[in-house]
Amino acid sequence: MHNKLKINRLSFYMIKLYKWSGAGNLFMVADGRKSDVDELRVPENIQKICAENGTDGLMILDDSADHDFKMEFYNPDGSGGMMCGNGGRCIAAFADYLGIKPAEDAHYCFEAPDGLHSAELLHTPLSEGDRWTIRLKMIDVKEVTPMLDGYFLNTGTRHFVKFVPDVETVDVATEGKDLRWRSEFAPEGTNVNFVSVQPDGLHVRTFEKGVEAETDACGTGITASAIACYYANKNSTSYNVKARKDWLKVEFQPDLTEVYLTGPAELLA
């Protein structure tokens, strides 16, 4: 437990909520192990919480019969059933904050909507305002499909990746929305990532379905962007990736297994 952190706990009815940032991706998070959190699973309530707190999703940490904990993730529109990479790092840091001890050294093993994940604590806060650094194991990627002058793949949720000369010149709101609703991705739709390859790494901007807007970072999208870059060029299996506010790192094997996403997690309130 990190007692030096001064936390202002936000509440929804009688449930304590904590605000987290994963590289600028914002979430409200609840500890559901000893509380009745069913009201947090109601789409209308999820929409209200995310709107009032300006977050990109809501998560619940719950008990798991066989692993360290279970992660539930919901988009701001109330939809669920998908993985969130930045959320996965944040919920691992939240488990550490709550004093949950991993069964295996510094590696948590937890259930998520797309299966099991491990999370390694590379750095934990030493003082107020410090951040966790988490190395999160993502799912193996089964297939990368070239289409629409880009690449489609699933890294825990569905992503389309399009390479552009400079992400700063892209109208992400307009182009992202158009691609998100293309008939080729119906009926589920897809997240859309615009990627430019720069000397210092990949620069990525993402339009997220469920948020229906650009977010400051998308962990599964950053992972998808790095894998698509490898698929297109076969030049590296390790990428530094810049989101809107932070740098992250993606590593994987040439057969698209052993996929890891490393980046920050920060407790805001």
N, C-alpha and C positions, 0 to 999 in steps of 0.2 A: 504494500500500500504506500502511495506517495503522499505522506501527510503534509509536506511543505506546500503543495498546490492549494491555492485558495479558490474554491469553486462556488460560483453562484448557481445553484440548482434550479432549473426551470421546471415547471410542473404542468401537467395536463390533468385536470381533475385532481386525483390524489397520487398520481404517478410521477416520480422524479424522472426528469429528462435531462440529458447532458448534450451539449452542442460540441461536435467534433469537426475538424478540418483534415481532410486527406489531400494535401497538395492543392488546397483551395476548393476541393469538392466538399460541400457542407452537409452534415447529417445531424439529426436528432436521434439519440440513442437511449434506450431504456434497459434496465436490468430486470428481466422477466422471471428470474429463478424463484423468487419468493413472493411475487406480487401477481395479482390478477391483471393481466395486460390485454385482455380480450378487446377492450375498447380501442386499443391502439391498432388493431387489425381491421377496423371498420374504415372503408375507403374514404368516407366523408370526414372522419376524424383525422386520417392521415393528410388529406388535402388541407384541412384547417391548420394542423400543426406546422406543416412545411411552409404554408403561405405566411403564417404569423411570424415564423422564425427565419424566413428567407433561406430555406435549406433545399438541397437537391435530393433528399430522401429521408427515410426513417428506418431505424434498425432496432431489433430486439435481440438481446443476448439471453439465451435460454439454456436450461439443462439439457445434457445429452446423456443417454444411457451408456454409451460406449466410448465417448470422446470427451475432450476438455469442456466443450460447450457447443451450442448450436447458434447459427446466425440466421436471422430472418431479415430480409431486405424488402423495402417497399419504395416505389417511385412516388413523386409528389402528386401524381394523379390517382394514387391508391393501388396501382397495379403492382404485382410481385412475381415471384417465380424465377428470377434471374440473379446472376452473380454481379457483384460490384467490387472491383479491385481495390479502389481507394477505401471503400467501406470495409472490406476485409482487413485491411491494415488497421483501420480505426477501431474495429471491434476487437482485434487482438490486443491493441494498446489499452482499450477499455477493460478487457479481462485482466491485464496486468495491474491497472489502476484499482480494480476491485479486489485485488489480492488473490485472484485465482492462480494457482500454481500449475504449470504445465506438467503433464505426466512424464514427459521425456525432456530432461535438461531445460534448455531455453526455447524449445520448439512446442508451440501449441498445435494440436490436431483438432480441427473443428468441422462440423457439418455446415454446409451452405446449400443454397438451392440447386447448384450444379454438381454437388458431390462433396467429397472430403478435400480439405485444404490444410496445409501446414503453414505456420507463421513463426519466423525466427526473430527474436528481439535482439537487434544489433546494437541499439542504444536506447536507454531509458532515461527519463529526466533526472538531472542532478540538482536542478534548482527551478524555482518558479519561472514559467515562461519558456522552459526548455521543451524539446519535442522528442517523441519516440522516433526511431528509425526501424522499420519493419521490412523483412524480406519474406514476401508472400509467395507460396507456390500456387500457380494457376493450373487449370486443367490442360491436358494435352490437346493439341489442335489436330483434328481428324482430316480436315480438308481445307484448301484454299482455292477459291473459284474465281478465275479472271472473268470480269463482266463489266459492262458499262464504262469502259476505260478506267477500270479500277479493280479491286479485289474484294470478295465477300468471304467472311469466315466467322466462326463462332469461338470466342474465348471465354465462355461462360454466359455470354449474351451475344446477340447478333450484331455484326459490324460490317460496314462497307468502308473501304479505304480508298481514297483518291489522292494521287500525288499531284502537287501543284508547285510552280516555281517559288512562290512566296505566300505563306499562309496569311500574312498580314494584309494582303490585298483581296482576300476572299470574303464575299458577303455570306458568312456562315448561316445567318438567320434565313436568308432566302434560298440559297443553294442547298443547304442542309435539309430544310423542310421539304423541298421538292424531291430530293433523293430519298428521304425517309419514307415518303408515301408512294414511291414508285410501285407499279403493279408487279414488277419482278420480285419484290420483297413481301408481297401480300400473303396472308392476311396479317402476320405479326408485325410487319414493318422492320426497320433496322436503325441502328445508330449510324451516324455518318462522321467519318474522320477525314480531315484535310491535312495533308502531310507535305512538308518541304524538307528536303535533305540539305543540311547546312554543314559547314566545316566543323562546327562544335557538336553536331548531333542532329537528331530529328526534331523538328518543331511541329507540334500537333495542336489542332483545334477541333473540337468535337461538338456536334449537334446531337443531343441525347433524346431518344424517344422516352416518353413517360415524364420527362421534364419539359419537352417540347421547346427547347431553347439550347443555346450554347452554354456549356458549363466551363468552369475554370480548369477542370481536369476530369478525365474519365480513365480509370485504371484499366478496365478491359479494352477500351479503345486505344490507349497507349500501347498495350500489349499487342493488340491486333495490328497496329501501325508498324511496329518493329518486325513482326513476323511477315507482314506483307512486303516490307522492304527487303527482307532476306529472300523471300520467294521470288521477287522481281530481279534481284541482283546477285544473290548468293555470295555476298561479300563479307558478311559478319554474322555471328550469332549472339552478339552483345552490343546493345545500343544505349547511349545516353539520350534521353528524350525530354524535351522542354515543353511543359504545359504552359498555361497562361501565367502561373506564379512560381512554379517550382520545377526543379529537375528531378527526374526519376530514372531508373535503370531497368532494362529488360534483358534477360539472358535465357537461352534455351539451347537444346541440342539440334543438330541438323535435321533430325526426323520430327522436329516440333514437339518433343517431349521434354520433361524437366524444365518447364517454363516458370521463370521467377520474375516477380515485379518488386523492386525495392524503392522505398520512398518514405516520406514523413507522415506522421499522424500527430495531431495537436489537439489538446483539450482546451476549448475556448470558454465554456461556461457551464 
